[in-house]
Amino acid sequence: MDKPTFTPTPEQRHILDLLHSCKDNLLINAFAGTGKTSTLELIQNAATPPVLCLAFNRRIADEMSKRFRSTTTVRTLNGLGHRIWASACSGRLTLDTKKTPDLLREEIKTLTKSEKDEAYDSFWEILSAVALAKALGYIPEGKFPNAKRLIEAESFFGHLEEAPSPLSIYLINAVLLSSIRAAYAGSIDFNDQVYMPALFGGTYPKFPLVLVDEAQDLSPVNHEILNHLSRSRIIAVGDPFQSIYGFRGAVQSGMSKLKAHFSMTEADLSVSFRCPEAVVRNAQWRVPKMSWHKPGGLVGHLRNPTSSSFPDGAAIICRNNAPLFALALRLLSSGRSVSVSGSDIGPKIISILSKLGPDNLPKESVYAAIETWRQEKLAKQSQTASDIAECMRVFAGYGDNLLQAVTYAQHLFKQSGSLQLLTGHKSKGLEWEYVYHLDPWLIGESEQEHNLRYVIQTRALSAYYEIESKEIIFQ
């Protein structure tokens, strides 16, 4: 495709003028639904080829590949890193999604019986820590001196969701070192695709212009990838008010740091083509500069909804998982078809539940075991234990014993229905005609929490409603 199929807006024309009138790196603040992908399409059409466009995920990359011209190379950051590392490692590169858990199990085999029990109790936390290490750029001290460290040990371990024990620290370091050695031999996982070329080197491609999508969500190792591409002109697009992934390693105030580091000139995309007037007005508390293209729309608090109030194809979004799981089970029992986004937390909840006791552990004892687990995690300063415990209580309430609770959890996470239930973090980048914000009072008062509220409020193409779990009526 050599020409866009739409007429540029005044804001897009201003960005194209900057493309041609100066040589500055550019930072584009693209608020919710304001056409950032269309703007990147315009830029790559107007730029002198070749152009590299870095998409945040595969779904966006596939969309871009269909729309962008053949002289533009579209890659995810992982895809780019994979190719760079493939030319740097000694073996044939293979992607192993089970690499980290397998390495952790191998390390656990070398431990004593009591150490093994402790390690398996912290299995998910250790896996999460290794993934975070690769996002933040942590390398165990004293090893691989020629690699580029982005964070020191004390700071890294302070980022974890719970205070690690000495054994957990040992295992995190051991798994990371084994993972790095395996990556040099050609075995990598998704996190290695960026971690290894960012910190351990490789030959980077040369493009006159590099476009970067979702700039607010980039991790420190993503930023380091851009540093390796800094001889190119960089144009980054993102929404600073949709920065909600700090918990998984995204750079805080990442767009501001990009602007300072690459001396970028700013421009805005402020007109939402997704959200109608009422929805935009409802979000202007967070982004006053945001405006709308479509008139109309509905915003309100839906009182006493019933199970039939939610149309097929709608989304019910909540800050926390437990209210979603509870509502999903009630909707299923009333005959509704649901789909719950829980591909990451689902296996974790099922695994923890399964270890609480024997299958025939009665309901009241399951509740007690859940509370004991929660208190043990809180003693380690866990930031997620209470939410996970509340999720487990939901399933415990639907079974007479532990086995039945686990079975209900497995059943729910297998559902694939027409009414989608998901957390605000999983809703980012998606849109629906009708959006129902469940228990909005759960959202906190930090900057990231304010951003999360804005993300949820701007998923609606037509109508946005707030609802309360306690007000939903089931016949």
C-alpha positions as CSV (number, residue, x, y, z in Angstrom):
1,M,0.0,0.0,0.0
2,D,1.6,3.3,-1.1
3,K,-1.2,5.7,-0.2
4,P,-3.4,6.0,2.9
5,T,-7.1,5.3,2.4
6,F,-8.2,8.1,4.6
7,T,-7.8,11.9,4.9
8,P,-5.3,13.0,7.6
9,T,-6.6,15.1,10.4
10,P,-5.1,18.5,11.2
11,E,-3.1,16.8,14.1
12,Q,-1.8,14.1,11.7
13,R,-0.9,16.7,9.1
14,H,1.1,18.6,11.8
15,I,3.0,15.4,12.6
16,L,3.7,14.8,8.8
17,D,5.0,18.4,8.7
18,L,7.4,17.6,11.5
19,L,8.5,14.5,9.7
20,H,9.7,16.6,6.7
21,S,10.5,20.0,8.3
22,C,13.0,18.8,10.9
23,K,15.2,15.9,11.8
24,D,14.2,15.6,15.4
25,N,13.1,12.4,17.1
26,L,9.4,12.7,17.7
27,L,7.2,11.7,20.7
28,I,3.5,11.5,19.9
29,N,1.0,11.5,22.7
30,A,-1.9,9.4,21.3
31,F,-4.8,9.3,23.7
32,A,-7.4,6.5,23.8
33,G,-8.8,5.7,20.4
34,T,-7.1,8.6,18.6
35,G,-5.8,6.6,15.6
36,K,-2.2,5.9,16.5
37,T,-1.9,2.9,14.1
38,S,-3.4,5.1,11.3
39,T,-0.9,7.8,12.1
40,L,2.0,5.3,12.0
41,E,0.7,4.2,8.6
42,L,0.7,7.8,7.4
43,I,4.3,8.3,8.6
44,Q,5.7,5.2,7.0
45,N,3.9,6.0,3.8
46,A,5.4,9.5,3.8
47,A,8.9,8.5,4.9
48,T,11.8,7.5,2.7
49,P,12.2,3.7,2.9
50,P,13.2,1.5,4.4
51,V,11.4,1.9,7.7
52,L,11.3,-0.3,10.8
53,C,8.1,-0.4,12.8
54,L,8.2,-2.0,16.3
55,A,4.8,-3.1,17.5
56,F,4.1,-4.0,21.1
57,N,2.4,-7.4,20.4
58,R,1.7,-9.9,17.7
59,R,-1.9,-8.8,17.2
60,I,-0.9,-5.2,16.4
61,A,2.0,-6.4,14.3
62,D,-0.3,-8.5,12.2
63,E,-2.6,-5.6,11.6
64,M,0.2,-3.3,10.7
65,S,1.7,-5.8,8.3
66,K,-1.6,-6.0,6.4
67,R,-1.9,-2.2,6.1
68,F,1.7,-0.9,5.8
69,R,3.7,-0.9,2.5
70,S,6.1,-3.6,1.6
71,T,9.2,-1.4,2.2
72,T,8.3,-1.1,5.9
73,T,9.6,-4.0,8.1
74,V,7.1,-4.7,10.9
75,R,8.4,-6.5,14.0
76,T,7.4,-6.9,17.6
77,L,10.2,-6.1,19.9
78,N,10.5,-9.8,20.7
79,G,10.6,-10.6,17.0
80,L,13.4,-8.1,16.4
81,G,15.3,-9.4,19.4
82,H,14.9,-13.0,18.3
83,R,16.6,-12.3,14.9
84,I,19.4,-10.3,16.6
85,W,20.1,-13.1,19.1
86,A,19.9,-15.8,16.4
87,S,23.0,-14.3,14.8
88,A,24.8,-14.0,18.1
89,C,24.3,-17.3,19.9
90,S,26.4,-20.4,19.1
91,G,23.6,-22.9,18.5
92,R,20.4,-23.1,16.4
93,L,17.9,-20.9,18.1
94,T,14.8,-22.7,19.5
95,L,11.9,-21.1,21.5
96,D,11.0,-23.1,24.6
97,T,8.0,-21.7,26.5
98,K,8.6,-24.1,29.4
99,K,12.3,-23.3,29.7
100,T,12.2,-21.4,33.0
101,P,9.9,-23.7,35.0
102,D,11.9,-26.7,33.7
103,L,15.2,-25.0,34.8
104,L,13.6,-24.2,38.2
105,R,12.5,-27.9,38.7
106,E,16.1,-29.0,37.9
107,E,17.5,-26.7,40.5
108,I,15.0,-27.8,43.1
109,K,16.0,-31.5,42.5
110,T,19.4,-30.6,44.1
111,L,17.9,-29.4,47.4
112,T,17.2,-31.1,50.7
113,K,13.6,-32.3,51.5
114,S,12.7,-29.3,53.6
115,E,14.3,-27.0,51.0
116,K,12.2,-28.6,48.3
117,D,9.0,-28.0,50.2
118,E,9.9,-24.4,50.7
119,A,10.9,-24.0,47.0
120,Y,7.6,-25.5,45.7
121,D,5.6,-23.3,48.0
122,S,7.3,-20.3,46.3
123,F,7.4,-21.8,42.8
124,W,5.1,-19.2,41.1
125,E,6.8,-16.3,42.9
126,I,10.2,-17.5,41.8
127,L,9.0,-17.8,38.2
128,S,7.6,-14.3,38.3
129,A,10.8,-13.0,39.8
130,V,12.9,-14.5,36.9
131,A,10.5,-12.9,34.4
132,L,10.8,-9.6,36.1
133,A,14.6,-9.9,36.3
134,K,14.6,-10.2,32.5
135,A,12.3,-7.2,32.1
136,L,14.4,-4.9,34.4
137,G,17.8,-6.1,33.2
138,Y,19.1,-7.8,36.3
139,I,22.1,-10.1,36.0
140,P,23.5,-12.0,39.1
141,E,26.5,-10.2,40.5
142,G,30.0,-11.5,39.6
143,K,28.8,-13.2,36.4
144,F,29.1,-12.2,32.8
145,P,31.1,-9.0,33.5
146,N,30.9,-7.9,29.8
147,A,27.1,-7.8,29.8
148,K,25.3,-4.5,30.5
149,R,23.5,-4.5,33.9
150,L,20.6,-2.2,34.2
151,I,19.8,-2.8,37.8
152,E,21.7,-3.9,40.9
153,A,20.7,-6.8,43.1
154,E,19.4,-4.9,46.1
155,S,17.2,-2.7,43.9
156,F,15.9,-5.7,41.9
157,F,15.0,-7.8,44.9
158,G,13.2,-4.7,46.3
159,H,10.9,-4.8,43.3
160,L,9.5,-8.2,43.9
161,E,5.9,-8.7,45.0
162,E,7.0,-10.3,48.2
163,A,10.3,-10.3,50.2
164,P,12.3,-13.3,49.0
165,S,13.8,-15.8,51.4
166,P,17.5,-16.6,51.1
167,L,16.6,-19.9,49.3
168,S,14.4,-18.0,46.8
169,I,17.2,-15.5,46.1
170,Y,19.5,-18.5,45.5
171,L,17.1,-20.1,43.1
172,I,16.3,-16.9,41.2
173,N,20.0,-16.3,40.6
174,A,20.7,-20.0,39.8
175,V,17.8,-20.2,37.3
176,L,18.9,-16.9,35.7
177,L,22.5,-18.1,35.2
178,S,21.3,-21.4,33.8
179,S,18.9,-19.6,31.5
180,I,21.6,-17.3,30.2
181,R,24.0,-20.2,29.5
182,A,21.1,-22.1,27.8
183,A,20.4,-19.0,25.7
184,Y,24.0,-18.9,24.5
185,A,23.5,-22.5,23.4
186,G,20.3,-21.6,21.5
187,S,17.5,-22.3,23.9
188,I,15.4,-19.2,24.7
189,D,11.9,-18.2,26.0
190,F,9.9,-15.2,25.2
191,N,11.6,-13.0,27.8
192,D,15.0,-14.0,26.5
193,Q,14.1,-12.6,23.1
194,V,14.6,-9.1,24.4
195,Y,16.8,-9.7,27.5
196,M,19.7,-11.4,25.7
197,P,20.2,-9.0,22.7
198,A,19.6,-6.0,25.0
199,L,22.2,-6.9,27.6
200,F,24.5,-9.4,25.9
201,G,24.9,-8.0,22.4
202,G,24.3,-8.8,18.8
203,T,24.3,-7.2,15.4
204,Y,21.4,-4.7,15.1
205,P,19.8,-3.8,11.8
206,K,20.2,-0.3,10.3
207,F,17.2,1.7,9.4
208,P,16.9,5.4,8.7
209,L,13.7,5.6,10.6
210,V,12.4,3.5,13.5
211,L,8.7,3.8,14.6
212,V,7.8,2.6,18.1
213,D,4.3,1.7,19.3
214,E,2.9,1.7,22.9
215,A,5.9,3.7,24.1
216,Q,4.4,4.0,27.6
217,D,4.6,0.3,28.2
218,L,8.3,-0.3,27.4
219,S,10.5,-2.0,30.0
220,P,14.1,-1.1,30.8
221,V,15.4,-3.8,28.4
222,N,13.0,-2.4,25.7
223,H,14.6,1.0,26.2
224,E,18.0,-0.6,25.9
225,I,17.0,-2.1,22.6
226,L,16.1,1.4,21.4
227,N,19.5,2.6,22.6
228,H,21.1,0.1,20.2
229,L,19.0,1.7,17.4
230,S,19.7,5.3,18.4
231,R,21.6,6.1,15.2
232,S,18.2,5.9,13.5
233,R,15.6,8.6,13.7
234,I,13.1,7.5,16.3
235,I,9.4,8.3,16.3
236,A,7.6,6.9,19.4
237,V,3.8,6.8,19.9
238,G,2.0,6.1,23.1
239,D,-0.4,7.4,25.8
240,P,1.2,8.4,29.0
241,F,-2.2,8.0,30.8
242,Q,-2.4,4.4,29.8
243,S,0.8,3.5,31.7
244,I,-0.5,0.6,33.9
245,Y,2.1,-2.1,33.7
246,G,4.6,-0.9,36.3
247,F,4.0,-4.1,38.3
248,R,5.5,-6.1,35.4
249,G,8.5,-3.9,34.7
250,A,7.3,-1.0,32.5
251,V,9.5,2.1,33.1
252,Q,7.7,4.6,35.3
253,S,7.1,7.9,33.4
254,G,8.6,6.0,30.4
255,M,7.5,8.5,27.7
256,S,9.0,11.4,29.6
257,K,12.3,9.5,29.9
258,L,12.3,8.7,26.2
259,K,11.7,12.4,25.4
260,A,14.6,13.4,27.6
261,H,17.0,10.7,26.5
262,F,16.4,11.0,22.7
263,S,15.7,14.8,22.8
264,M,12.3,14.4,21.2
265,T,9.9,17.0,19.9
266,E,6.3,16.3,21.1
267,A,3.0,16.3,19.2
268,D,-0.5,15.2,20.2
269,L,-3.3,13.0,18.9
270,S,-6.3,14.2,21.0
271,V,-9.4,13.4,19.0
272,S,-10.9,10.0,19.9
273,F,-12.5,8.1,17.0
274,R,-13.4,5.2,19.3
275,C,-15.3,6.9,22.1
276,P,-18.4,9.1,21.6
277,E,-18.8,12.4,23.3
278,A,-20.4,11.2,26.5
279,V,-17.6,8.6,27.0
280,V,-14.9,11.2,26.3
281,R,-16.4,13.7,28.7
282,N,-16.5,11.0,31.4
283,A,-12.7,10.5,30.9
284,Q,-11.6,14.2,30.7
285,W,-11.0,14.2,34.5
286,R,-7.8,12.3,33.5
287,V,-7.1,13.7,30.1
288,P,-8.6,17.2,29.7
289,K,-7.1,17.7,26.2
290,M,-9.0,14.7,24.9
291,S,-11.9,15.4,22.5
292,W,-14.3,13.3,20.4
293,H,-15.3,12.7,16.8
294,K,-18.6,10.9,17.3
295,P,-21.5,12.6,19.0
296,G,-23.8,10.8,21.5
297,G,-22.9,7.8,23.6
298,L,-24.2,6.8,27.0
299,V,-22.5,6.9,30.5
300,G,-24.3,5.9,33.7
301,H,-24.6,3.8,36.8
302,L,-26.8,0.8,36.0
303,R,-28.9,0.0,39.1
304,N,-30.1,-3.5,39.9
305,P,-29.1,-5.2,36.6
306,T,-30.2,-8.8,36.0
307,S,-28.2,-11.6,34.4
308,S,-30.0,-10.7,31.1
309,S,-29.0,-7.0,31.2
310,F,-25.6,-7.7,29.6
311,P,-25.8,-8.2,25.8
312,D,-23.7,-10.8,24.1
313,G,-20.4,-9.4,22.9
314,A,-20.2,-6.9,25.8
315,A,-17.4,-6.7,28.3
316,I,-17.5,-6.7,32.1
317,I,-14.3,-5.2,33.5
318,C,-13.1,-5.1,37.1
319,R,-10.0,-4.0,38.9
320,N,-9.7,-7.3,40.7
321,N,-10.1,-10.9,39.6
322,A,-12.3,-12.3,42.5
323,P,-15.4,-10.2,41.7
324,L,-15.2,-11.3,38.1
325,F,-14.9,-15.0,39.0
326,A,-17.8,-14.8,41.4
327,L,-20.0,-13.1,38.8
328,A,-18.9,-15.5,36.0
329,L,-20.0,-18.5,38.1
330,R,-23.3,-16.9,38.8
331,L,-23.8,-16.0,35.1
332,L,-23.0,-19.6,34.1
333,S,-25.5,-20.9,36.6
334,S,-28.2,-18.6,35.1
335,G,-27.5,-19.9,31.6
336,R,-25.3,-17.2,30.2
337,S,-22.3,-18.0,28.0
338,V,-19.1,-16.4,29.4
339,S,-15.4,-16.2,28.8
340,V,-13.0,-15.2,31.6
341,S,-9.5,-14.0,30.8
342,G,-7.4,-15.9,33.3
343,S,-4.7,-17.6,31.3
344,D,-2.0,-16.4,33.6
345,I,-3.7,-16.4,37.1
346,G,-5.9,-19.4,36.5
347,P,-3.1,-22.1,36.6
348,K,-1.6,-20.3,39.6
349,I,-4.9,-20.4,41.6
350,I,-5.5,-24.0,40.7
351,S,-2.0,-25.0,41.7
352,I,-2.2,-23.2,45.1
353,L,-5.6,-24.6,45.8
354,S,-4.6,-28.1,45.0
355,K,-1.8,-28.0,47.6
356,L,-3.9,-26.8,50.5
357,G,-4.8,-30.3,51.6
358,P,-6.3,-33.6,50.6
359,D,-9.1,-33.7,48.0
360,N,-11.7,-34.5,50.7
361,L,-10.8,-31.5,52.8
362,P,-14.2,-30.0,53.8
363,K,-15.3,-26.5,52.9
364,E,-14.7,-24.8,56.3
365,S,-11.2,-26.3,56.4
366,V,-10.5,-25.1,52.9
367,Y,-11.4,-21.6,54.0
368,A,-9.1,-21.9,57.0
369,A,-6.2,-23.2,54.8
370,I,-6.7,-20.3,52.4
371,E,-6.4,-17.8,55.3
372,T,-3.3,-19.6,56.7
373,W,-1.7,-19.3,53.2
374,R,-2.7,-15.6,53.0
375,Q,-1.2,-14.8,56.4
376,E,2.1,-16.7,55.5
377,K,2.3,-14.6,52.3
378,L,1.5,-11.4,54.1
379,A,4.3,-12.1,56.5
380,K,6.6,-12.1,53.5
381,Q,5.2,-8.7,52.5
382,S,3.3,-10.1,49.5
383,Q,1.4,-7.5,47.5
384,T,-0.9,-10.0,45.7
385,A,-1.8,-12.5,48.4
386,S,-5.1,-11.0,49.5
387,D,-6.4,-10.8,45.9
388,I,-5.4,-14.4,45.2
389,A,-6.9,-15.6,48.5
390,E,-10.1,-13.9,47.7
391,C,-10.2,-15.7,44.3
392,M,-9.6,-19.0,46.0
393,R,-12.5,-18.3,48.5
394,V,-14.8,-17.8,45.5
395,F,-14.2,-21.3,44.3
396,A,-14.2,-22.8,47.8
397,G,-17.7,-21.4,48.2
398,Y,-19.0,-23.5,45.3
399,G,-17.7,-26.9,46.5
400,D,-18.3,-29.1,49.5
401,N,-14.6,-30.0,49.6
402,L,-11.2,-29.0,48.1
403,L,-11.6,-31.3,45.0
404,Q,-14.9,-29.6,44.1
405,A,-13.4,-26.2,44.5
406,V,-10.5,-27.0,42.2
407,T,-13.0,-28.6,39.7
408,Y,-15.1,-25.4,39.6
409,A,-12.0,-23.3,39.0
410,Q,-10.9,-25.6,36.1
411,H,-14.4,-25.5,34.7
412,L,-14.5,-21.7,34.7
413,F,-11.2,-21.2,33.0
414,K,-12.1,-23.5,30.2
415,Q,-15.2,-21.4,29.2
416,S,-15.2,-19.6,25.9
417,G,-18.5,-17.7,25.6
418,S,-19.9,-14.5,24.2
419,L,-19.9,-12.3,27.3
420,Q,-16.3,-11.4,28.2
421,L,-15.1,-10.8,31.8
422,L,-11.7,-9.5,32.3
423,T,-9.5,-7.2,34.5
424,G,-8.7,-3.7,33.5
425,H,-5.1,-4.6,32.9
426,K,-6.2,-7.2,30.3
427,S,-8.7,-4.8,28.7
428,K,-6.0,-2.4,27.4
429,G,-5.9,-2.2,23.6
430,L,-9.4,-3.7,23.3
431,E,-12.8,-2.2,22.6
432,W,-16.5,-3.2,22.8
433,E,-19.8,-1.5,22.0
434,Y,-20.9,-1.9,25.7
435,V,-18.6,-1.8,28.7
436,Y,-19.7,-2.5,32.3
437,H,-17.2,-1.5,35.0
438,L,-17.8,-3.8,37.9
439,D,-17.2,-2.4,41.4
440,P,-15.3,0.7,40.4
441,W,-14.6,1.5,44.0
442,L,-11.9,-1.1,44.0
443,I,-9.6,1.2,42.1
444,G,-7.0,3.0,44.3
445,E,-5.6,6.5,44.3
446,S,-2.1,6.1,42.9
447,E,-1.1,7.4,39.5
448,Q,-1.1,3.9,38.0
449,E,-4.6,3.3,39.5
450,H,-5.9,6.6,38.0
451,N,-4.5,5.4,34.7
452,L,-6.3,2.1,35.1
453,R,-9.6,3.8,35.6
454,Y,-9.1,5.9,32.5
455,V,-8.2,2.7,30.5
456,I,-11.4,1.0,31.6
457,Q,-13.5,4.1,30.9
458,T,-12.2,4.4,27.3
459,R,-12.9,0.9,26.1
460,A,-16.5,1.7,25.0
461,L,-17.6,2.4,21.5
462,S,-21.1,3.3,22.5
463,A,-22.0,3.0,26.2
464,Y,-20.1,2.8,29.5
465,Y,-21.9,1.7,32.7
466,E,-20.7,1.3,36.3
467,I,-22.3,-1.7,38.2
468,E,-22.0,-3.1,41.7
469,S,-21.7,-6.8,42.5
470,K,-24.1,-6.5,45.4
471,E,-26.8,-5.0,43.2
472,I,-26.9,-7.6,40.4
473,I,-30.2,-9.6,40.6
474,F,-30.3,-13.3,39.7
475,Q,-33.6,-15.0,39.3
